[in-house]
Amino acid sequence: MGLFRKLAVKLMDDDRRLRVEKKNDKHIPEFLHFNIERHMPIVDVPTRRGYLIFPSIQSFDRFKTNRGSDINNIDENGMGIPLFLIERQLLTHGMTMLDTELTYKIYKYEIKKLDEVPPYGDFEIIAQNANFKVYKYVYSKIYKSSKLSQTALQFVVNEDKENASYMLHKREFRDMDTCVMNQNFRWHVRYSPLENDHYKLALLNPREISLTDSPSVKLQKKKENLTKIDPYDAVIGHYTSEDKDILPGVIEKDADFVVGEQGSEANLGLSNVPELTQTFACQALVLHVIERQKERKNRRNRHRNRLMFDTQMYGTAGGTF
């Protein structure tokens, strides 16, 4: 996003632009009756592969201050420790319609007292003091597959394949459909001639057709949906890089994920981040990697086009008009 566009966006009212709807209507599931918002920075650290997401702005600020080295100040809230790290996996071969390829891994950071049982399975201890240990382990493996005009991302959390969740989208489209806790949601990005990566995470109207629906459900909805309906019941979250750090640095915020929660106040540290928030935070990280891949591809294409133009205009090196 260009500098002037970013400055113009920053002048807008954040409450309006990144608003989470705090509804308690009866037709909205009770687990979506939010009264607070959690603001989670997505961070690019050049010395690491992938991207980090932090449980709060305050936690990220502590991380920048500590640079990850102030181990003695680790407390049970886990301030200054990221929640997840996403890494893109190298594909072993070209994708075909029949392939299911491991595409991303998401690592989780977890803090425990010394006498508590460590996480199940393989893990790495990345920090320790007299009271706590910080563990890192693979939380979710994400597999990509393509079929006809549709692409699917399968999220397998803690190796539990039977309860895997999905993000689905049609080729040439950017919206992503998902089903969480038996409710359909959509990551919707509005078309704009300007660069736009602001995705709104919305609860779908029960009558709206979702890519996650079975064929019979889709058919039934087509029969019932005789009039135009509002496809969205409530906006519950946002992903955007509109407020990314403009000036480059060793540690910089690359994007934000804002999501609604229930409670008296958001836990600012690593501990007690709700499971629903974790689920959508993983999806936001995948969106972020996809957007960054697209951005790099566009830069390469622009660079190649400039080289082709220069070659046509000026000829090869040493040539003249």
Buried (B, 14 or more C-beta within 10 A) or exposed (E): BEEEEBEEBEEEEEEEBBBBBBBEEEEBBEEBBBEBBBBBBBBBBEEBEBBBBBBBBBBBBBBBEBEBEBBEEBBEBBBBBBBBBBBBBEEEEEBEEEBEBBBBBBBBBBBBEEEEEEBEEEBEEBBEBEEBBBBBBBBBBBBBBBEEEBBBBBBBBBEEEEEBBBBBBBEEEBBBBBBBEEBBBBBBBEEEEEEBBBBBBBBBBEBBBBBBBEEEEBEBBEEEEEEEEEBBBBBBBBBBBBBBBEEEEEBBBBBBBBBBBBEEEBBBBBBEBBEBBBBBBBBBBBBBBBBBEEBEEEEEEEEEEEEEEEEEEEEEEEEEE
